[in-house]
Amino acid sequence: MKKRLRTVPWAKSFERSFLALTRQAVKSGTRALGTSLKPAVAKRGPSTVAKAGAGAWLPGVALGAGGARRYRLYRPAGIPFGERLPLLVMLHGCGQDAGSFAASTRMNAIAERERFLVLYPEQDRLANGQRCWNWFDTTSGRAHGEAALIMKAIDQVCLLYPVDRTRVAVAGMSAGASMAALLVTRHPERFKAVVMHSGVPPGTAESTLTALGAMHGRRTTQPLVVTPAAMAAEWPPLLVIHGDADTVVSPRNGQAAVRVWAEAAGARVGTPRRVQRGQRYPMSVTEFKRRGDTVATLVEVGRLAHAWSGGAASQPFGDGRGPDASRMVWAFAAKQFQA
């Protein structure tokens, strides 16, 4: 998970740059943030992503008690006055940033076609040298602080852009998947759907050491303090996508994640079905249902390692031979929006 990382030499000037950015934003509005934020994204990120459609690739900064986090927002073109669009929050994995994650998943092209906004919160190197979200650090409170900053970014985007607050979903890759699950367990009323791609379920780790054990499937999830009634009433449905050849985050974590959701809701496991589209990797799909409603869905992708299924092969952690996870994510979220 360390490949293709570059050193970002802005740590010493963070405070100075941030203050300058804030003054500029006050004087010129949110568009003034663009020039200041360009160095934070990989060189090929913004230009490549912007060409995904006619939409806008917009920068921003979320401020909170835990500090600040930059983000990028993809806004499709041609939104008429008064229209409100769904929002999909995408949380990148270790070794990625907003630009590279957008390029890998190609989610912006889907957003342009299907008409929804995509928010990419970005982890800071000062918070984690590998740009991993610190989903595991619950003992110190750092995980909860980062979750709060992501919620601040969501609130800011909902305020500044035409977002339908009743149609918000979150998805993540690896550490981003684990943070997505943490967000939902803390703010279930804010999301209609959650997707974990190659992540570790909540309640599995509370420190760096235990996180490493959890990634390799050597820890079990702790029971979550939630009743089936509360689960059914508040928690959004879960989609888990995990490769069975993943040696970075054990596939046992994907199985554990759907069990957490299913057991909390009193859902029953269905019969797995095999699906294969063309020459792409095969997948096994298992649904967990409660009173006819699907609480959790597990998609186990054969031969997929630690990479976004169907992602751009030119990007780190992307495998174009897998079934298209981005399409699955949007189809899953759109279904919940209509429920």
ZAKOL-189832 format. One record per residue (C-alpha): x, y, z; residue in three letters. Coordinates in nm, 2 decimals, m for minus. Layout:
BEGIN
@px: X	py: Y	pz: Z	firo: ALA
...
END
This chain:
BEGIN
@px: 0.00	py: 0.00	pz: 0.00	firo: MET
@px: 0.31	py: 0.23	pz: m0.02	firo: LYS
@px: 0.37	py: 0.23	pz: m0.39	firo: LYS
@px: 0.36	py: 0.55	pz: m0.60	firo: ARG
@px: 0.36	py: 0.78	pz: m0.30	firo: LEU
@px: 0.53	py: 1.12	pz: m0.34	firo: ARG
@px: 0.64	py: 1.35	pz: m0.06	firo: THR
@px: 0.43	py: 1.67	pz: m0.03	firo: VAL
@px: 0.66	py: 1.94	pz: 0.10	firo: PRO
@px: 0.39	py: 2.17	pz: 0.24	firo: TRP
@px: 0.39	py: 2.05	pz: 0.60	firo: ALA
@px: 0.60	py: 2.34	pz: 0.73	firo: LYS
@px: 0.39	py: 2.60	pz: 0.55	firo: SER
@px: 0.05	py: 2.45	pz: 0.63	firo: PHE
@px: m0.06	py: 2.72	pz: 0.88	firo: GLU
@px: 0.06	py: 3.01	pz: 0.66	firo: ARG
@px: m0.10	py: 2.86	pz: 0.34	firo: SER
@px: m0.42	py: 2.79	pz: 0.53	firo: PHE
@px: m0.46	py: 3.14	pz: 0.66	firo: LEU
@px: m0.38	py: 3.29	pz: 0.32	firo: ALA
@px: m0.64	py: 3.05	pz: 0.16	firo: LEU
@px: m0.90	py: 3.16	pz: 0.42	firo: THR
@px: m0.85	py: 3.53	pz: 0.35	firo: ARG
@px: m0.87	py: 3.48	pz: m0.02	firo: GLN
@px: m1.19	py: 3.28	pz: 0.02	firo: ALA
@px: m1.35	py: 3.56	pz: 0.22	firo: VAL
@px: m1.26	py: 3.82	pz: m0.04	firo: LYS
@px: m1.33	py: 3.63	pz: m0.36	firo: SER
@px: m1.57	py: 3.35	pz: m0.26	firo: GLY
@px: m1.52	py: 2.98	pz: m0.30	firo: THR
@px: m1.38	py: 3.01	pz: m0.65	firo: ARG
@px: m1.07	py: 3.16	pz: m0.51	firo: ALA
@px: m0.98	py: 2.83	pz: m0.34	firo: LEU
@px: m0.90	py: 2.67	pz: m0.68	firo: GLY
@px: m0.55	py: 2.82	pz: m0.73	firo: THR
@px: m0.44	py: 2.75	pz: m0.37	firo: SER
@px: m0.55	py: 2.39	pz: m0.37	firo: LEU
@px: m0.41	py: 2.27	pz: m0.70	firo: LYS
@px: m0.08	py: 2.15	pz: m0.55	firo: PRO
@px: m0.26	py: 1.92	pz: m0.32	firo: ALA
@px: m0.38	py: 1.69	pz: m0.60	firo: VAL
@px: m0.17	py: 1.46	pz: m0.82	firo: ALA
@px: m0.07	py: 1.64	pz: m1.14	firo: LYS
@px: m0.28	py: 1.41	pz: m1.36	firo: ARG
@px: m0.58	py: 1.42	pz: m1.12	firo: GLY
@px: m0.77	py: 1.74	pz: m1.19	firo: PRO
@px: m0.71	py: 1.76	pz: m1.56	firo: SER
@px: m0.80	py: 1.39	pz: m1.62	firo: THR
@px: m1.11	py: 1.41	pz: m1.40	firo: VAL
@px: m1.23	py: 1.74	pz: m1.54	firo: ALA
@px: m1.24	py: 1.57	pz: m1.89	firo: LYS
@px: m1.46	py: 1.30	pz: m1.76	firo: ALA
@px: m1.76	py: 1.52	pz: m1.86	firo: GLY
@px: m1.86	py: 1.87	pz: m1.90	firo: ALA
@px: m1.91	py: 1.92	pz: m1.53	firo: GLY
@px: m1.70	py: 2.12	pz: m1.28	firo: ALA
@px: m1.41	py: 1.98	pz: m1.06	firo: TRP
@px: m1.44	py: 2.21	pz: m0.76	firo: LEU
@px: m1.20	py: 2.25	pz: m0.46	firo: PRO
@px: m1.30	py: 2.32	pz: m0.10	firo: GLY
@px: m1.19	py: 2.31	pz: 0.26	firo: VAL
@px: m1.39	py: 2.18	pz: 0.56	firo: ALA
@px: m1.31	py: 2.33	pz: 0.90	firo: LEU
@px: m1.38	py: 2.18	pz: 1.24	firo: GLY
@px: m1.26	py: 2.13	pz: 1.60	firo: ALA
@px: m1.02	py: 1.86	pz: 1.46	firo: GLY
@px: m0.86	py: 2.09	pz: 1.21	firo: GLY
@px: m0.92	py: 2.11	pz: 0.84	firo: ALA
@px: m0.95	py: 1.88	pz: 0.54	firo: ARG
@px: m0.95	py: 1.96	pz: 0.18	firo: ARG
@px: m1.20	py: 1.81	pz: m0.06	firo: TYR
@px: m1.30	py: 1.80	pz: m0.43	firo: ARG
@px: m1.65	py: 1.80	pz: m0.56	firo: LEU
@px: m1.76	py: 1.69	pz: m0.90	firo: TYR
@px: m2.07	py: 1.88	pz: m1.02	firo: ARG
@px: m2.24	py: 1.76	pz: m1.34	firo: PRO
@px: m2.31	py: 2.02	pz: m1.61	firo: ALA
@px: m2.65	py: 2.18	pz: m1.68	firo: GLY
@px: m2.82	py: 2.18	pz: m1.34	firo: ILE
@px: m3.12	py: 2.40	pz: m1.37	firo: PRO
@px: m3.22	py: 2.64	pz: m1.10	firo: PHE
@px: m3.42	py: 2.47	pz: m0.83	firo: GLY
@px: m3.31	py: 2.11	pz: m0.91	firo: GLU
@px: m3.16	py: 1.91	pz: m0.62	firo: ARG
@px: m2.93	py: 1.62	pz: m0.70	firo: LEU
@px: m2.82	py: 1.31	pz: m0.49	firo: PRO
@px: m2.48	py: 1.32	pz: m0.33	firo: LEU
@px: m2.23	py: 1.03	pz: m0.33	firo: LEU
@px: m1.94	py: 1.07	pz: m0.08	firo: VAL
@px: m1.63	py: 0.88	pz: m0.19	firo: MET
@px: m1.35	py: 0.81	pz: 0.06	firo: LEU
@px: m1.02	py: 0.71	pz: m0.09	firo: HIS
@px: m0.78	py: 0.45	pz: 0.05	firo: GLY
@px: m0.42	py: 0.47	pz: 0.16	firo: CYS
@px: m0.17	py: 0.60	pz: m0.10	firo: GLY
@px: m0.45	py: 0.79	pz: m0.28	firo: GLN
@px: m0.60	py: 1.14	pz: m0.29	firo: ASP
@px: m0.91	py: 1.29	pz: m0.43	firo: ALA
@px: m0.78	py: 1.32	pz: m0.78	firo: GLY
@px: m0.63	py: 0.97	pz: m0.81	firo: SER
@px: m0.93	py: 0.81	pz: m0.65	firo: PHE
@px: m1.16	py: 0.99	pz: m0.89	firo: ALA
@px: m0.94	py: 0.88	pz: m1.18	firo: ALA
@px: m0.93	py: 0.52	pz: m1.06	firo: SER
@px: m1.30	py: 0.47	pz: m1.01	firo: THR
@px: m1.42	py: 0.69	pz: m1.30	firo: ARG
@px: m1.71	py: 0.78	pz: m1.08	firo: MET
@px: m1.74	py: 1.13	pz: m1.23	firo: ASN
@px: m1.83	py: 0.99	pz: m1.57	firo: ALA
@px: m2.12	py: 0.80	pz: m1.41	firo: ILE
@px: m2.22	py: 1.11	pz: m1.22	firo: ALA
@px: m2.23	py: 1.31	pz: m1.54	firo: GLU
@px: m2.45	py: 1.06	pz: m1.71	firo: ARG
@px: m2.68	py: 0.97	pz: m1.41	firo: GLU
@px: m2.68	py: 1.33	pz: m1.27	firo: ARG
@px: m2.55	py: 1.33	pz: m0.91	firo: PHE
@px: m2.28	py: 1.51	pz: m0.73	firo: LEU
@px: m1.96	py: 1.34	pz: m0.60	firo: VAL
@px: m1.77	py: 1.45	pz: m0.29	firo: LEU
@px: m1.41	py: 1.34	pz: m0.24	firo: TYR
@px: m1.29	py: 1.43	pz: 0.11	firo: PRO
@px: m0.91	py: 1.41	pz: 0.12	firo: GLU
@px: m0.69	py: 1.29	pz: 0.41	firo: GLN
@px: m0.39	py: 1.50	pz: 0.50	firo: ASP
@px: m0.04	py: 1.38	pz: 0.52	firo: ARG
@px: 0.01	py: 1.55	pz: 0.85	firo: LEU
@px: m0.27	py: 1.33	pz: 0.99	firo: ALA
@px: m0.13	py: 1.01	pz: 0.83	firo: ASN
@px: 0.19	py: 0.98	pz: 0.62	firo: GLY
@px: 0.03	py: 0.73	pz: 0.39	firo: GLN
@px: m0.29	py: 0.94	pz: 0.36	firo: ARG
@px: m0.49	py: 0.66	pz: 0.53	firo: CYS
@px: m0.80	py: 0.76	pz: 0.72	firo: TRP
@px: m0.74	py: 0.68	pz: 1.09	firo: ASN
@px: m1.06	py: 0.48	pz: 1.12	firo: TRP
@px: m0.91	py: 0.25	pz: 1.38	firo: PHE
@px: m0.79	py: 0.52	pz: 1.63	firo: ASP
@px: m1.10	py: 0.53	pz: 1.84	firo: THR
@px: m0.93	py: 0.52	pz: 2.18	firo: THR
@px: m0.76	py: 0.86	pz: 2.13	firo: SER
@px: m1.07	py: 1.00	pz: 1.96	firo: GLY
@px: m0.87	py: 1.08	pz: 1.64	firo: ARG
@px: m1.10	py: 0.85	pz: 1.43	firo: ALA
@px: m1.41	py: 1.03	pz: 1.55	firo: HIS
@px: m1.24	py: 1.37	pz: 1.49	firo: GLY
@px: m1.18	py: 1.28	pz: 1.13	firo: GLU
@px: m1.53	py: 1.15	pz: 1.09	firo: ALA
@px: m1.66	py: 1.48	pz: 1.22	firo: ALA
@px: m1.45	py: 1.67	pz: 0.96	firo: LEU
@px: m1.59	py: 1.46	pz: 0.68	firo: ILE
@px: m1.94	py: 1.54	pz: 0.81	firo: MET
@px: m1.84	py: 1.91	pz: 0.81	firo: LYS
@px: m1.74	py: 1.87	pz: 0.44	firo: ALA
@px: m2.08	py: 1.71	pz: 0.37	firo: ILE
@px: m2.27	py: 1.99	pz: 0.55	firo: ASP
@px: m2.07	py: 2.25	pz: 0.36	firo: GLN
@px: m2.14	py: 2.10	pz: 0.02	firo: VAL
@px: m2.51	py: 2.06	pz: 0.11	firo: CYS
@px: m2.51	py: 2.43	pz: 0.19	firo: LEU
@px: m2.32	py: 2.56	pz: m0.11	firo: LEU
@px: m2.45	py: 2.33	pz: m0.38	firo: TYR
@px: m2.78	py: 2.19	pz: m0.50	firo: PRO
@px: m2.78	py: 1.87	pz: m0.29	firo: VAL
@px: m3.09	py: 1.68	pz: m0.20	firo: ASP
@px: m3.01	py: 1.61	pz: 0.17	firo: ARG
@px: m3.25	py: 1.31	pz: 0.17	firo: THR
@px: m3.04	py: 1.13	pz: m0.09	firo: ARG
@px: m2.69	py: 1.10	pz: 0.04	firo: VAL
@px: m2.48	py: 0.78	pz: 0.02	firo: ALA
@px: m2.12	py: 0.70	pz: 0.12	firo: VAL
@px: m1.87	py: 0.46	pz: m0.03	firo: ALA
@px: m1.50	py: 0.39	pz: 0.04	firo: GLY
@px: m1.20	py: 0.19	pz: m0.06	firo: MET
@px: m0.98	py: 0.01	pz: 0.20	firo: SER
@px: m0.92	py: 0.26	pz: 0.49	firo: ALA
@px: m1.19	py: 0.48	pz: 0.33	firo: GLY
@px: m1.43	py: 0.18	pz: 0.35	firo: ALA
@px: m1.37	py: 0.15	pz: 0.72	firo: SER
@px: m1.42	py: 0.52	pz: 0.77	firo: MET
@px: m1.74	py: 0.50	pz: 0.57	firo: ALA
@px: m1.87	py: 0.24	pz: 0.80	firo: ALA
@px: m1.77	py: 0.44	pz: 1.11	firo: LEU
@px: m1.95	py: 0.74	pz: 0.97	firo: LEU
@px: m2.27	py: 0.55	pz: 0.92	firo: VAL
@px: m2.26	py: 0.39	pz: 1.27	firo: THR
@px: m2.22	py: 0.74	pz: 1.42	firo: ARG
@px: m2.47	py: 0.93	pz: 1.19	firo: HIS
@px: m2.71	py: 0.66	pz: 1.05	firo: PRO
@px: m2.98	py: 0.91	pz: 0.99	firo: GLU
@px: m2.77	py: 1.11	pz: 0.74	firo: ARG
@px: m2.71	py: 0.83	pz: 0.48	firo: PHE
@px: m2.94	py: 0.62	pz: 0.26	firo: LYS
@px: m2.67	py: 0.36	pz: 0.17	firo: ALA
@px: m2.31	py: 0.26	pz: 0.26	firo: VAL
@px: m2.06	py: 0.07	pz: 0.05	firo: VAL
@px: m1.74	py: m0.09	pz: 0.17	firo: MET
@px: m1.49	py: m0.20	pz: m0.09	firo: HIS
@px: m1.20	py: m0.40	pz: 0.06	firo: SER
@px: m1.24	py: m0.26	pz: 0.41	firo: GLY
@px: m1.24	py: m0.36	pz: 0.78	firo: VAL
@px: m1.58	py: m0.35	pz: 0.96	firo: PRO
@px: m1.64	py: m0.13	pz: 1.26	firo: PRO
@px: m1.56	py: m0.25	pz: 1.61	firo: GLY
@px: m1.26	py: m0.45	pz: 1.50	firo: THR
@px: m0.97	py: m0.23	pz: 1.60	firo: ALA
@px: m0.89	py: 0.06	pz: 1.83	firo: GLU
@px: m0.52	py: 0.12	pz: 1.76	firo: SER
@px: m0.25	py: 0.09	pz: 1.49	firo: THR
@px: m0.14	py: m0.25	pz: 1.62	firo: LEU
@px: m0.49	py: m0.39	pz: 1.64	firo: THR
@px: m0.57	py: m0.25	pz: 1.30	firo: ALA
@px: m0.29	py: m0.45	pz: 1.14	firo: LEU
@px: m0.42	py: m0.77	pz: 1.30	firo: GLY
@px: m0.77	py: m0.68	pz: 1.18	firo: ALA
@px: m0.66	py: m0.62	pz: 0.83	firo: MET
@px: m0.52	py: m0.97	pz: 0.82	firo: HIS
@px: m0.84	py: m1.11	pz: 0.96	firo: GLY
@px: m0.69	py: m1.20	pz: 1.30	firo: ARG
@px: m0.95	py: m1.01	pz: 1.51	firo: ARG
@px: m1.32	py: m1.05	pz: 1.55	firo: THR
@px: m1.57	py: m0.76	pz: 1.55	firo: THR
@px: m1.70	py: m0.65	pz: 1.89	firo: GLN
@px: m2.07	py: m0.65	pz: 1.94	firo: PRO
@px: m2.23	py: m0.32	pz: 1.85	firo: LEU
@px: m2.45	py: m0.16	pz: 2.10	firo: VAL
@px: m2.77	py: m0.14	pz: 1.89	firo: VAL
@px: m3.10	py: m0.33	pz: 1.90	firo: THR
@px: m3.26	py: m0.49	pz: 1.59	firo: PRO
@px: m3.54	py: m0.24	pz: 1.61	firo: ALA
@px: m3.30	py: 0.06	pz: 1.60	firo: ALA
@px: m3.10	py: m0.11	pz: 1.32	firo: MET
@px: m3.40	py: m0.16	pz: 1.10	firo: ALA
@px: m3.53	py: 0.19	pz: 1.17	firo: ALA
@px: m3.20	py: 0.39	pz: 1.12	firo: GLU
@px: m2.91	py: 0.21	pz: 0.97	firo: TRP
@px: m2.88	py: 0.22	pz: 0.59	firo: PRO
@px: m2.84	py: m0.09	pz: 0.38	firo: PRO
@px: m2.48	py: m0.21	pz: 0.33	firo: LEU
@px: m2.30	py: m0.33	pz: 0.02	firo: LEU
@px: m1.97	py: m0.50	pz: 0.06	firo: VAL
@px: m1.73	py: m0.57	pz: m0.24	firo: ILE
@px: m1.42	py: m0.76	pz: m0.16	firo: HIS
@px: m1.17	py: m0.96	pz: m0.37	firo: GLY
@px: m1.10	py: m1.32	pz: m0.27	firo: ASP
@px: m0.73	py: m1.27	pz: m0.36	firo: ALA
@px: m0.68	py: m0.97	pz: m0.14	firo: ASP
@px: m0.37	py: m1.02	pz: 0.07	firo: THR
@px: m0.37	py: m0.66	pz: 0.22	firo: VAL
@px: m0.71	py: m0.67	pz: 0.38	firo: VAL
@px: m0.83	py: m1.03	pz: 0.43	firo: SER
@px: m1.16	py: m1.13	pz: 0.26	firo: PRO
@px: m1.27	py: m1.24	pz: 0.60	firo: ARG
@px: m1.33	py: m0.88	pz: 0.68	firo: ASN
@px: m1.59	py: m0.85	pz: 0.41	firo: GLY
@px: m1.77	py: m1.15	pz: 0.55	firo: GLN
@px: m1.75	py: m1.00	pz: 0.90	firo: ALA
@px: m1.89	py: m0.67	pz: 0.79	firo: ALA
@px: m2.21	py: m0.81	pz: 0.64	firo: VAL
@px: m2.25	py: m1.03	pz: 0.96	firo: ARG
@px: m2.24	py: m0.72	pz: 1.18	firo: VAL
@px: m2.52	py: m0.56	pz: 0.98	firo: TRP
@px: m2.72	py: m0.88	pz: 0.95	firo: ALA
@px: m2.69	py: m0.99	pz: 1.31	firo: GLU
@px: m2.78	py: m0.64	pz: 1.44	firo: ALA
@px: m3.10	py: m0.64	pz: 1.22	firo: ALA
@px: m3.19	py: m1.00	pz: 1.27	firo: GLY
@px: m3.15	py: m1.07	pz: 0.90	firo: ALA
@px: m3.12	py: m1.41	pz: 0.74	firo: ARG
@px: m2.86	py: m1.51	pz: 0.48	firo: VAL
@px: m2.98	py: m1.61	pz: 0.13	firo: GLY
@px: m2.84	py: m1.85	pz: m0.12	firo: THR
@px: m2.52	py: m1.72	pz: m0.29	firo: PRO
@px: m2.55	py: m1.67	pz: m0.67	firo: ARG
@px: m2.27	py: m1.67	pz: m0.92	firo: ARG
@px: m2.25	py: m1.38	pz: m1.17	firo: VAL
@px: m2.01	py: m1.32	pz: m1.45	firo: GLN
@px: m2.02	py: m1.05	pz: m1.72	firo: ARG
@px: m1.82	py: m1.13	pz: m2.03	firo: GLY
@px: m1.45	py: m1.19	pz: m1.96	firo: GLN
@px: m1.45	py: m1.00	pz: m1.63	firo: ARG
@px: m1.37	py: m1.18	pz: m1.30	firo: TYR
@px: m1.66	py: m1.39	pz: m1.17	firo: PRO
@px: m1.84	py: m1.28	pz: m0.85	firo: MET
@px: m2.05	py: m1.45	pz: m0.58	firo: SER
@px: m2.35	py: m1.24	pz: m0.46	firo: VAL
@px: m2.51	py: m1.31	pz: m0.12	firo: THR
@px: m2.80	py: m1.11	pz: 0.02	firo: GLU
@px: m2.91	py: m1.08	pz: 0.39	firo: PHE
@px: m3.28	py: m1.00	pz: 0.43	firo: LYS
@px: m3.51	py: m0.91	pz: 0.71	firo: ARG
@px: m3.89	py: m0.92	pz: 0.63	firo: ARG
@px: m3.82	py: m0.90	pz: 0.26	firo: GLY
@px: m3.59	py: m0.60	pz: 0.29	firo: ASP
@px: m3.22	py: m0.64	pz: 0.20	firo: THR
@px: m3.01	py: m0.53	pz: 0.49	firo: VAL
@px: m2.67	py: m0.62	pz: 0.35	firo: ALA
@px: m2.52	py: m0.76	pz: 0.03	firo: THR
@px: m2.19	py: m0.93	pz: m0.01	firo: LEU
@px: m2.01	py: m0.93	pz: m0.34	firo: VAL
@px: m1.70	py: m1.16	pz: m0.34	firo: GLU
@px: m1.50	py: m1.11	pz: m0.66	firo: VAL
@px: m1.29	py: m1.40	pz: m0.77	firo: GLY
@px: m0.92	py: m1.34	pz: m0.85	firo: ARG
@px: m0.94	py: m0.97	pz: m0.74	firo: LEU
@px: m0.66	py: m0.85	pz: m0.52	firo: ALA
@px: m0.65	py: m0.52	pz: m0.32	firo: HIS
@px: m0.79	py: m0.30	pz: m0.59	firo: ALA
@px: m1.10	py: m0.12	pz: m0.70	firo: TRP
@px: m1.29	py: m0.37	pz: m0.91	firo: SER
@px: m1.32	py: m0.25	pz: m1.27	firo: GLY
@px: m1.11	py: 0.05	pz: m1.19	firo: GLY
@px: m0.86	py: 0.22	pz: m1.42	firo: ALA
@px: m0.56	py: m0.01	pz: m1.46	firo: ALA
@px: m0.33	py: 0.29	pz: m1.51	firo: SER
@px: m0.40	py: 0.40	pz: m1.16	firo: GLN
@px: m0.27	py: 0.25	pz: m0.83	firo: PRO
@px: m0.52	py: 0.01	pz: m0.68	firo: PHE
@px: m0.73	py: m0.03	pz: m0.99	firo: GLY
@px: m0.81	py: m0.36	pz: m1.17	firo: ASP
@px: m1.00	py: m0.32	pz: m1.50	firo: GLY
@px: m1.06	py: m0.70	pz: m1.52	firo: ARG
@px: m1.30	py: m0.70	pz: m1.23	firo: GLY
@px: m1.67	py: m0.63	pz: m1.25	firo: PRO
@px: m1.75	py: m0.26	pz: m1.25	firo: ASP
@px: m1.77	py: m0.16	pz: m0.88	firo: ALA
@px: m1.85	py: 0.20	pz: m0.96	firo: SER
@px: m2.16	py: 0.10	pz: m1.15	firo: ARG
@px: m2.26	py: m0.14	pz: m0.87	firo: MET
@px: m2.21	py: 0.14	pz: m0.61	firo: VAL
@px: m2.44	py: 0.38	pz: m0.80	firo: TRP
@px: m2.70	py: 0.12	pz: m0.88	firo: ALA
@px: m2.71	py: 0.02	pz: m0.51	firo: PHE
@px: m2.73	py: 0.38	pz: m0.39	firo: ALA
@px: m3.00	py: 0.48	pz: m0.65	firo: ALA
@px: m3.21	py: 0.18	pz: m0.54	firo: LYS
@px: m3.21	py: 0.30	pz: m0.18	firo: GLN
@px: m3.29	py: 0.66	pz: m0.29	firo: PHE
@px: m3.61	py: 0.53	pz: m0.45	firo: GLN
@px: m3.71	py: 0.32	pz: m0.15	firo: ALA
END
